[in-house]
Amino acid sequence: MKKYILPTIAIFLFVATFFTCQIVDFSRLTASKINYVVIVDSTTVLIKAAIIDLSEESRTFCGICYSDKNSTPTINDSKVLINEVAKKTYLQKISNLKPNTKYYFRFFVIENEKPIYNLKETAHKTTLSPTKPITQSILNLPGGEAILNATVYPDGVNTAVSFEYGETQTLGKTITLKDSINGETPQSVSAKITGLTIGATYYFRNKLQTSYGENLSFIKYDLIKTLTGHTHIVYSVSFSPDGKTIASGSVDKTVKLWDVTSGQCLKTFEGHKYYVNSVSFSPDGKTLASGS
């Protein structure tokens, strides 16, 4: 019987230890996140962060650590401290940053004298000077309206987009998009402006936080008439020398003649095997040439 005593005691101790382990409530672990980072100017950002849940452990303070070199910043890097620790949303401004520099931000909570970083231990990155936006063409609308277009590169930053425009190169008016943009890829944006003067020249550019697109201009024309008849895109239009007739060439492989006054189609020419990309009247207006 003696040779079985030690194994029996060992098994008993193992079973006792196994069944006395504490069950951890993972739903009560401290968790936080950074919702977004908005560029205020070339040296300042505004960060929206939140504490999602808190454990029962002792806490002292929370904050945001950041770095332009460390992609996973810690409390040993630069930081701002927040004394109140609660399940809530925080808006924190960080100033005196270096322009044209990429920064990494992490939210943290000090718990039992140790930092608990935001979810997945990842950092939120942003560049203080967003990539220069590209101002593009406008779309003339009937009356005193037009749509301004641009392409912007948010670079992962939740950022505001606006257009500046006016009748002089100093611009003077601003329209801001209702919703900010985010993402890592180029995005097309547009804004509708009203109250324009027919026949006037307007200048405009796109603005992404502190970066500006190229200044472009357009003349505000009004829509006089819509000529309907082609079944596909029109590639070429030409006025006759006397201004009474319009010729148009289309992807539908036809050429059409239109009366300027009435807008009626006078004649349709067929015969091209490919889309028509050019039409032109002779100087005397008696002959029309088309190319495909």
TAUR-V11283 format. One record per helix or strand. SS is the DSSP state (~ for helix, > for strand). FROM is the first residue (numbers start at 1). TO is the last residue. If there is no record, write none. Layout:
((SS | FROM | TO) (SS | FROM | TO))
//
This chain:
((~ | 2 | 19) (~ | 26 | 28) (> | 31 | 41) (> | 44 | 53) (> | 59 | 67) (> | 78 | 82) (> | 89 | 94) (> | 102 | 111) (> | 114 | 117) (~ | 119 | 121) (> | 124 | 127) (> | 134 | 141) (> | 145 | 152) (> | 159 | 159) (> | 161 | 166) (> | 173 | 176) (> | 181 | 181) (> | 187 | 193) (> | 201 | 208) (> | 211 | 212) (> | 216 | 219) (> | 234 | 239) (> | 245 | 250) (> | 255 | 259) (> | 265 | 269) (> | 278 | 281) (> | 288 | 291))
//
